[in-house]
């Protein structure tokens, strides 16, 4: 009877150690995966930062500036007109309405 209890204790300890080792291995793999994902995101952000921004030029003063900083409108004919400031946009509209 003692031998059977001892055998069950050994089996239970073996299963417990195996479970702990598997959990530690799972946590290690998850940490590696998260680190790889973080490195990929940093690399993609670095590549994106290195790519040039689209540029536009003001219709009135011909100043070149990044597209996100300019004001662009599309007229009735479907033509895109971009400006460096609100004042130049308003001036362009005034000139168009005079003609």
Buried (B, 14 or more C-beta within 10 A) or exposed (E): EEEEEEEEEEEEEEEEEEEEEEEEEEEEEEEEEEEEEEEEEEEEEEEEEEEEEEEBBBBBEEBEBEEEEBBEEEEEEEEEBBBBBEEBBEBBBEEEEEE
